[in-house]
Amino acid sequence: MNELNLEISKCIINRAKSCIPRSNGNRKKKIVPWWTPECSIAIKQRNKAFKTLKKIICFQDLINYKRKQAEVRKIIRNAKRDYWRKYCETLGKNTALDRVWNTIKKMSGNSKESFFPIIKDNENIIIDNKNKAEVLAKVFAKVHSTENLDNKEKLGHETIKQRNIDLIHNDEEYDDFINMKFSLFELNRVLRNSSKSTPGNDQITYNMLNKLSDVSKEIILKLYNNVWEEGILPDKWKEAIIIPICKPGKDPNSAESYRPTALTSCLGKIMEKMVNNRLIYFLESKEKIETYQFGFRKGRSTIDPALCLEHEIRRAQINKESVMAIFLDVENAYDMLWKEGLLIKLKQIGIRGKIYRWIKKLLTERNIRVKIGGEISSGYQVGNGTPQGSIISPMLFIIMINDIFSSINKSFGVSLFADDGIIWKRGKNTEFINRKIQEALNKVEAWALEWGFRFSTSKSKFVVFTNRKVNTNVDLKLYGNIIERKEQIKYLGIWFDKILTWKIHIDKIV
């Protein structure tokens, strides 16, 4: 499969080179209206300090570079402020709004720094991009490591595997719709609905694939059907190039402050989309997904679970009752998803045959490589979790978490939006519903231990929604730790206060 994929990729790239004009890669810098000669001088001095630091790393040179960097930020900030003040003085009641927005866009044209920040690795200061990429790749790979599991979680995994030993070794073939060969109609439908996307390491874009003739598409379709029949995926489809993005408000010099953005092969993602379409059809037509799951499903949105909770609180207010709701936060929900457990879940809901083997291969032996500037790190294998940047990952996650509330009886209210879960109960006696919610929470905790999920005790919260005075001694525990009680909480972008006035939500958005 690797050879066939490589041959097809080469043909597409060679054809693209002969037909598509290419630039020299040197982009002309945008001229921003606030730029001053002082800005240019400060930038040159900072770059000179950085070159000195790069030659021989010493503490004094680092201090000097940091000082020059701070001066650049100050001079640029002052230049922007002065220009904006002068511009605002020219505005009047007849000024067109689009002109104002155009000016704002021009002002932001060259505001981003062209180099990646210095990374601190323990006591070491990492200057060059190659070593920065290596450090970040190790950090990203460690997030998925099985070493993150404690003994109880490992024991839970073994219990599940022993319980499903016959299912694991059942490799029966199934000739239903989802295991049929792919058609040109399916391929064209996916290509039409594929938007612009940054390509993976093979540099093939969706636009290139869309422009291919039907004859060329038939060749690609043959590759997909060969992969489907043999259950072997090209290695390039399982490799992700990671672009690190600093999280808002985090220290850019810390490797832990970055989140990975994955670039994968568009050729591989097209097949993922076709498989994902079949998987969604199977899950929805067979009603395999629980009704309380609202995430990543057609015709459903974040407003649905919010309305379910709001409706229950309103009913409680009418009946002079209280609603106790626990908002669960799953730690590293996608990063630490247990792959073997997911494969068991797939078989439990009837996913067998070619589609099962394809998903199994997609999940195994995946590699990540971090790219900074023109430098790329070594490859690091990912132990757990759904594939970064994968089209099918959301649906696989939904399958894995689908039965999280299966042990809770119908007297409770529950809802899920992907990994955002709530359990609530309504009643007049607060102590009684407190005890019942704790019992339900214990069951969910036991489920999580077996299936490789872990709830965050610091981020999970509970609220007692009521107009009445409530016993302040009510509490809930997770893993033996007391969960924080809140008077208001943000759920899927909406602020709920305990008496449902919406005042806090309005204040937050106005």
N, C-alpha and C positions, 0 to 999 in steps of 0.2 A: 504493500500500500504506500510505503514511503516513496518508492521509486515512481509510481504512477502519479502520486500527488506532486512530486518534485517536477516531473516532466510537464504536467499540465500547468503548473505555476510558472515554469520557465517560458512556455509558449505564450501565456497571457501577458507576462511582463515584457517579453521581446516584441510582441505585437503592439503593446501600449507604447513602448519606446519609439517605435517607428511611426506611430500615429498621433501621439500627444506631445505637443511642444513642452520642453522642460526648461525651467529657469536655472540660473547658475547657483541658486541657493542663497545669494546675498540680497537680503531684503533691505530696501531703503528705509531708513528710520523715519518715522512720522515726526513732523515738526509740530510741537505743541505751542500754543500761543503764549503760555506763561514763562517759557524758557528764557533765561538770562545768561550773559557771559559768566557771571558768578557760578551758575550751575555747572557750566562746562569745566571751569577751573577746579571746582570741588570734586567732580567726577574723575578728572585726570589725576588729582592728588590721591584720591582713594584707590584707584587702580594701580598707581605706582606703589602705594603702601602694601597692596595685596600681592604684587609681584615680589616685593622684598620679603614678605612673610613666607611666600611659597618656596623661595630659595633656601633659606635657613630658618626653620621654625624656632623662634625664641619668644619669651614672654613679653619683652619690651616691644618687639615688632607687632605682636598681637594687640597690645594696648594701643599702639600707634594706629594700626588698621581700624580698630574699633572706634577710636576717636575720629578718624577721617570719615568713617561710615556714618557716625552720628552727625557730623557736620554736613554731610550730603543731605541727610534727611531733613535737617533743620533749614538749610538753604532752600531746598525744593519746597518744603512746606510753606516757608515765608513767601516764596515766589508765587506759588499757587494762590495764597491768601491775598496778596497784594493785587494780583491780576483780577481775581474774582470780585474784590471790592470795587475796583475801577470799572469792571464790566457792569456790576449791579447799579452803579450810578447812572449808567446810560439807559437803563430799563424804564419804560413807561407803561401806561395802561394800554397803549396800542401795540406794544411789542408782541410779535407772533410767538406762540409757545414753542413751535418747532424750531425757531431760531435759537431759543434758550437751550433746548435739548441738544441741538447741533453743537453749540458752544461747549456744553458739558462733555459731550463725546470727544470733542477735539482736545479738551483739557486732560482727558484720561488716556490719550493716545500713546504716551511713552512713559507711563508711570511705573511700569513693572521693571524690576531689576533683571539684568540679563544673565546673572550667574546664580548658582545654587549656594545657599548659605553654608558656612562652616559647620561640620558635625562634630560633636563631642562624644567620644566613645570611652566611657569610664574616665580615665585621666588623660587619654590621648585626644589630640586635636587633629581632625581629618580635613586636609586641605584639597587634595586632588579628587576629581570626580570619580575615578575608578574605585578608589578605596571607600568613598562615600556610598557608592552603589553597592559594594560588598557588605558594608555595615548594615545598610537598610534592608538588603536581601535577607540577611541572617535574622534581623528583627521580624520581618514579615513572615518568614518561614517558621520561626519559633512560636508565633501566634497559633499555628495549626498543629503544633507538636503534641504527640500522645503523652509526653512528659508532663503536660499541664493537668492530666487526670490524676486524682488521688486513688487510693486503694479501693475505696467503696465504689467509685465509679467504674473502675476496671472490673470489680467483682460483679457489678450490675450488668456489664456487657457480657461477661461469661455466662451469667444466668440466662440472659435472653438468647444467646447462641445455643446453649444446651436445650432450652425449651423449644427451639425451632430447628433442631438438627436435621429432621427429615425434610423440612421445607427448603433448607439451604442446599441440600444435595439433590433436589428434584429439578432436573434439567429437561423437562418435557417440552416438546415443540408445539407451538400454537400457530395455526394458520388463519387467525382472525384478521380483521381489517388493519389493525395497527401494525401487523407484521408483514403486510404485503410489500412488494417492490414499490419504489417511488416513481411517480409519473412526471412527465414534462409539465403537465398542468400544475402540479403541486410546486414544482421548481419555479415556474414563471410567476405564480401567485406570491410566493415568498419574495422573489426578486423585486416585484412591483411594490411591495410594501416595505422594502428595506430602505431606510433613510440613510443620509450621509453618516459615515462613521470612520474614525481614524483606523487605518489598516494595521494588521499585526506585522510580524517580522518579515513576511513574504511580500509586503507592500502592495498587495492586491486589494482594490477597493470594491465596494458594492457597485459603484458606477461602471467600473470596467466589466464586471460580470453581467450587468444589465445590457450593455452594448454588444454583447456577443451574439453571433448568429445562432439560429436553432441547431445547426450542425454542431457548433462548438458546445452549446448547452447539452446536447445529447451525450457528448464525450464526458462532460462533468457529471451528468446524471449516471453514466456508466460507473464512474468512480464512486459515487454515493451508493449505488446498489451493490457494488463489490464490497464496500465497507460494511454495508447492511447484512449481506449474506455471510461474510466471513467473520464478522464481529471484531475486526481489527482496525483501529483508527490510526491515521498517520501521526507520527510523533509531534510534528509541527502544530497540529490542531490542539495538542494538549500542553503547549507551551505558551505562557503569558508573559508579555513584556510589561513590566510594572513602571508606571510613572508616579513618583511620590508627590503627593499634594499635602502641604502643611494644613493642619486643622486650624480653624479660626480661633484666635486667642491663645494659641499654644506657642511654646518656645521653639523657634525655627532651628535652633542649634542642637535640639534633642532628637535622636532617631525615633523615639516613641511618639513624637508629635505629628508623625506623617501617616496618612492613610493611603493605601494602594489604589491606583486606577489602572486596570488591566487592559492591555491591547492584545487581542487574539486574532487568529486567522479568519478573514471574512469568508473564505471557502468553507472552513469548518463551521462557522456560525450560520451559514445558509442551511447546512444539513441539520444543525441544532434546531433551527426554526421549524423545519419540516417535521422533525421528530416531536418537537414541543407541541405543534398543532395537533398531531395525532394523540399525544398524551392528554392534552386538555379535552379533546373530544371524548376520549375514553372515560376520563374522570367525571366529566359533566353528564354525559349520556347514561352512564352507569350509576350516577349519584353516589360516587365514592367519597366526595368531599363533604364534610359536615356542614350543616346549614349555618352554623355560627361562625364559619370562616368567611371573611369578607375581602381578604387581601388577594390581589392579582387575579380577580375573577371578573369576567365580562358582566356589565350591568350592575356592578357593586362598587362602592367607594367608601372613603373614610366617614362619610356622613351617616352611613347605615348603622355601624355599631354605636356611634354617638347618639343617634336617635333611639336605639334600643334602651340605652341607659337612661336617657332623658325621659322616655315614656314610663319607665319603671319608677323613677323618682317622683314624677307627677302623680302617678297612682298612689304612691305612699303618702304624699302630701294630702290628697283627697281623703284617704282613709285614716289619716292621723297616725301614720306608721313611720318607720325609719328604714333606710336602705344602707347596709354596710357593703362597701365595694373594695376589693383588693385589686390593685393595678400591678401586674407582674412584669418584671423586666428580665429578659433572658440574657445572660452574659455570653458574649461572642457567639451569638445564635448561629450565624452562617459559618464563621471561621472554624468552630469546633464540632460541627455536625458529624455524627458518627456514621461513616460510610457503610460499614457492614450492617449496621442497624437499618439504614435506609434501604439497602438491598433486600433485607428481610421484609420490611414494610411494603416494598414493591410487589413481592411475591404474595404477601397476605391479601392485597387488594386485586390480585389477578393479572399483574404485569409479568408476562412470561415471554419466552421465545427470543426473537431477534431484537426487539426493543429493549428487553431486559439486559441482554448481552452487550448491546451498544452502550447503554447507560453505565453498566459496570465498567466497561473499558474507558469511558469518558472520565470516570471518577478516579481511576487508578493511574499511578506513575505520572502524575502531573508535575510540571516544573515551572518555576517562576524565575525571571531574570530582571533585575532592576536597571533602568536606563536613566542616566543623568548626563545631560549635554550629549556628547557623542560617545560616551563610555557606557558599556554594558557589563554587568556583573556576571559571575559564574552562575550556573544553574543550581537551584535548590529545590529538592523534592518537597511537595506539600503532603503532610500526613493525614490531616482531617479537613473537613469543611467542604462546602459546595465550591465548584470552580469559580475563581475570580473572573468577572467579565462574561460569564456564560449566560446564554439566552434561557437555558432550561433550568438554571439554578433556583429561581423563585418557586416553580412548580414542584421541584424535588423537595424543597424545604417545607412547602405546604403539606406534602405527603408525609414527611417525617413527623411533623407536629400535629397532624390531623386528629389523633385520638387523645390529645392531652387531657381533655375533660371527660373522657369516656367513663371513668369510675364515679363521676359525680351524678347524683340523681336529678330528676327533672324539676325538683322544687327550687333549684338554684338557677339564677340567670348567668349565662356565660357568653362571651364574644371574643373573637380573634380577628385582628387585622395583621396578617403575616405572623410576626412574633409578639405583637402587642396584645396581651391577654387580660381579661377582667373576669372575676367571679363576684357575683353579688347575691344578696338575699334580702328579702323584704319582710318586715314583721313589726309588731307592737313592742315586743320584749327584746330590748337591745342585748341583754346578757345571753339570751337564747340564740339569737342570730349570730352573735359573736362566737359562741361555742360551735355552732354548725359550720360557720365559715372556716374556723380553725380545723375542723374535721376534714372539710373539703380540701383545704390547703395541704394537709398532711398527705392526702391521697395523691395530689398533684406532685408533691415533693418526691414521693416514692416512685411515681411514673418517671419523673425527670432523672432520677438516679439510675434507673434501668436503661433508659434510652439515650443517655449521654448529654442531657441538658442540665444547665445549672442556672438558678435564679440569683439575681443580685439582691442581697439583703439591704444594701444601701440605697439602691435605686427603686426598688419595689416599695409602694406606698399604699396606705388605705385611708378611706374617707367614710365618715358616717353622715349621710345626707338626711337631714331632718330639720323640722321647724321647732322641735321640742327640746327640752333640756335632756341631755344624755349623760349617763354615768361616765365619768372621766377615766374610770379604771379599766375600760375595755381595751384590749390589746390583741395583736396577732403576732405569731412567731413563725419564722422561716429558718430552718436549720438551727433551731434553738435561740436565734437572735430576734429581738423585738423589732418589728417593722414600724417605721415612723408613721404617725398619724398626721394627716394634713387637713387644713380647713378648706383648701381649694387645690385643684390639680389640673395640669394641662394634659389632655388626652386627644391625640391625633389632631393637634392644632387648635383645639377648643378648650377654653378654661371653664371648668365646672367648680362653682362654689357650693358649700354644704347646704344652702337653702335655695339654690338654683335661681339667683336673681339676674345672672349674666352681666352684672355690673363690672366684675373684674375682667371678663373677656372684652367688654366694650372699652374699658380703660386701657387695656393692653394694645388694642389695635388702632385706637383713635390717636 
